[in-house]
């Protein structure tokens, strides 16, 4: 699928909906969905690009799961437009589902089936031939580290093992779009690391990956983009007061810089015109002292960090550490706390 060429300057734009069809990934415009008097989605608008992991962040009850169900074609929106991999889940359901891998927050299956049989069954539902299904199932079970449990009933698997099987099930038909609702729930630390690595690899292969999770520290490590949802609507970065929400991993953002001499560090930063503020360990009302201390400042990604280190060393500033400040997503999330009021 190729993008439609841009029209000449001054010419009328494409008919409504044309851009939705031609853009890859996921595009959602002004989507509404109510359950009786409860407005679960109230004008959600966002896009998720292919080749990237997009984090879906919001409090409980904000509409995240309803949104994922709409994207998966399991709920019909009351209004608005949706395209998943270029397909409308309502009017072109089979094509949209063929392009989509869906992992709900709770694993549901036939308890009497083995892990291998679960994957074979779903492969058959996607009309994958038996020989290919066997190969695909074996590969996926190895990928999620369940090969030794392949012929055990799904009912005896632990919560974390069922989550891994659910991920394999979502990947069985090699989808271009992945919708994952709390995929790390119940996973042990090693499995969570494996999940991050796998999702990063899938995105690097050009897939569109959306992850909804409350484990914000892990989302911050794996995500390229973020969509904030509150009270059934998407929240802009201006409303959050956090700047851009794109480029979570490795892009511009707040970094923590620490030096053996706090006074030397802040004196140099001030002299070069850098905008900084004391970290939580410093008393902003006290003058800088000749003791270890740190600041928070905006750094332009890894390249900016490298330049900062080089310039600081050249200026004789005794740097100790430089790293992205943890908790950027958490701070943005806390800006959504009007949900509790």
N, C-alpha and C positions, 0 to 999 in steps of 0.2 A: 504494500500500500504506500503510495507516495502522497506528499502534501500537495494541495492545489496551489499553483503559482499565484503570487500576490497580484491583484488587479492593478492596472496603471493608476498613477496618482490622479485623483479627481473623479475616477469612475465609481459607479455605485458598488456597494459591497455585495457579498454573496447573499443568496436568499437565506432567511432564518433557518438555522439548523445545519447549513452546509459545513461551517467550520467544525462543528461537533463531529461530523462524519469523517472528516479528513485528518483530524488530529489523533495521534496515537495515545496510548495510555488510558487515562480515565478523565472524563470531563463531566462535571455536574453543574447544572444551572437552575437556580431558584426552585429547588425541590421541596415539596411539602408532603407530609404524611401524618394523618391524624388517626387516633384510635378513640372513636367516640368524641368526647369533649377534650381529650388530651392531644395537644399538638406536639407530636414527637419530633417532626422536622418542620421547620418554619422558615423556608427560604434558603436552604443550604446551597452554597456555590463555591466550587473549588476545582482545581485540576491536579492530577497526579501524573507526572511524566514517566515515560518508559526509561529504563536504565537507572532507576533511582528507587530508594526505599523511602516511602512517605509515612511518617508517624501520624496517627490519628489520636489526638489527645483531648480529654475532657472529663468532667466529673461523672459519677454515676448518674444515670437518668438524663444525660445531655443529648442523647440521640445517636450515639456512635454505633451501637449494634443495629438499630433500625436502619441507619444509613448503609451499613455493610449488607444487610439483608436486601435492601433495594438494589445495591450494586450487583449482588449475587443473583438477582432475578427471582428472589423468593418473596418479595413484597412489591406490589405495584404502587408507585407514587400517586398521590392525588393530583399533583400538578408538577410541572417542571420538566426538564430534559436531562437525560442520562445517556452517556456513551461509554461503553467498556470495550477497549480494544477496537473502537470504531463501530461497535454494534449497540443497538438499542435493546436492553434486556426485555422490554415489553413487546415490541413489535418484531424483534428478531431474536427471540429467546434462545433457540438452538445454537445459533452462531455465537451469541454472547456467552452461553454456558460452556461451549466448546473451548472458548478462549480463557475461561476463568477457573481458577482453583480456589475453593472456598473451604476454610477451616474455622468452624464455629468454636465458641469458648468451651463447649462441653462435647466430649466425644460420644456419639451415639452410633451403635452398631448392633448387629446380631451377636449376642454373647457366645453362641455356640460355634461361630466361625473362628477359624484360626486367623492370625495376623496375615498370613499369606492369602488365605481365602477372601479376606476382606478386600485386599488390593485386587485380586482377580475379579471379584464381583463388580467392583467399581470400574475396572478396566472394560469389562463386558458391557456395562451401561454406556460407556463412551464408544462402544463398537470397535474396540481394539481386539485384533485377532489373538487367539489363545497363545500362540508361540511368542508373540511380542509381549503379551501380558506377563507371561512367566519370566521373561528376561527383565522386563521393567520392574516387576515386583521384587525380584532378587536384588536388583541394583538399588532400589529405594530402601529396602529393609537394611541393606548394608550402609547406606547413606545416613539413616537415622539410628544406626547401631542397634538393630533389632533382629539381626540374622539368627541369633541363637534362640529367639522366641518365635521364629517364623511359623512353627507348627503347633504352637500352644493356643488354646482358646483365648479370644480377646478378653473374656471375663476375668481371667486370672492376672491380667497385666495391671501394673500399678498406675496411678494417676498420671505420673510423668511418662511412663511407657505408652499409655493411651494417647497422650498428647503427641508424642513422636510418631505414632502410627497415624494419627489424624493428619499430620503434616505430610506423611508419605501418601496418604489417600488423596490429599489435595493436589499432589504433584503427579499422580499416576498417568494423566493424559497430556503431560508436558505443556501446561498452560502458559500463556503469555502474560496473564494478569493473576496475581495472588492476593487474596483477601484473607487476612489472618486476624482473628479476634482472640486476644489474650493467649498467644501461642506459647509463651513461657510459663504459663500457670502450671504449677506442680513439677516443673523441671528442676533437677539438681544443678549446682553451679557449673559442672562440666558440660552438661547438656545445654545450658544456656549459652555458654561460649560457643559450642558447636552450632547452635541455632543462629547466632549472630554471624558466624563465618559463612554458613550456608545461605542465609538471606542476602548477605553482601555479594556472594558469588552469583546468585540468581539475578540480582539487579545488574551486576556487571555484564551478564550475558544479554542484557537488553530488555529484561522483563520489567513489568510494573508491579511493585510490591507495596501494599498498604498494610500497616501493622497497627492495631489498636492494643494498647497495653497501659497499665498503671505503673509499670516498672520504668520510671522515667529515666533513671541513670542509664539503663541499657538502651532505651530508645535513643538517647542522646549520642551514644557511641555508634549506633548502626545507621541512623537516619540521615538522609540528605535534605529532606524537606519536612515541614510540619504543617498539619491542618488542625487548628483549635476549634472545638465545638462546644457551645454553651447554650443551654436552653433551646436546643433544636436549631441553632443557627451557627454558621461559621463566624469566627471572630477574627477581625483583621489585626495585624501587628500594631497598627496605630492605636486601636482600642486597648491593646494589652500594654502599650508603652514599652515594647521590647525591641523595636526596630524590625528588621527583616526576619522572617521565620524560615527563609530558604537557606540551605547550606549549613545545616547544623554541624555536620562533621567536617572539620578541617577548614572552615571558612572564617570570615571576619567574626569577631566576637570578643567577649571579655576574657582576659587571661590574668592569671595570678603570677606576679613577679616578686621574687624574694632575694634579698641581698644580705651580706654580713653586716653592712652598715646601712641602716634605714635612712640616715641623714644624707649619705652620699648618693643613694638611689634617688630620693625625691629631689635633691638638689640638681642632679643631672637631668631628670625627666622634666623638671620645670625649666631648665636652661634651654632645652631643645623644643619647648613648646608642646610637650605631650600632655594630654588630658588624662589625669589619674585621680584615684581616690584611695584613702587608706583601706587596708583589708580589715576584717572583723577583729583582728588582734590589736589594732592600733587605736589609740585615743586621738580623735581628730582635733581635740582642743589642746593637746600638748605639742610643743615643738618637737621636730624630728630629733632623735637621739642617735649617738654612735653605738648602736646595738643592732642585732639582727631584726629585720622587719620586712614587711611586704606591702605591695599595693595591687590594686586592680586597675587595668587599663584596656582599652580597645586595641587589638592587634589584628592586622590584616592577614589572617591565616598563617600557614606554615612559613611562607616567604617573609611575611612581616616579622614573625618570631625570629627567624634566622638573622634578619637585618638588625633587630633589636639587640640580640646577643652580641653580634659583631661590633655594633656601635658602642654598647655598654663596656665591653672588654677594652676597646680602644680608648675609652674615656677613663679607664681605671676603676670602674664600678665593680665591686666584688660580688658578682651574681652567684646565687646558690641554686635557684631553681626557676623554671619558667614553664607554665603549663596552662591549658584552657581551664578557666574557672568552672568547677563542677556546679551543676544545679541550674543551668540556664533554663532548661525546660521546667524544672520545678518552680522557679520563680515566676515564669509565665503562667504555669498552671494555677499558682496561688492567686493570680490576678483574676481567675475565673470564680473566685470564692463567693461571688454574689449569688451563686446557686444555693448557698446554705442559708441565705437571709430570708 
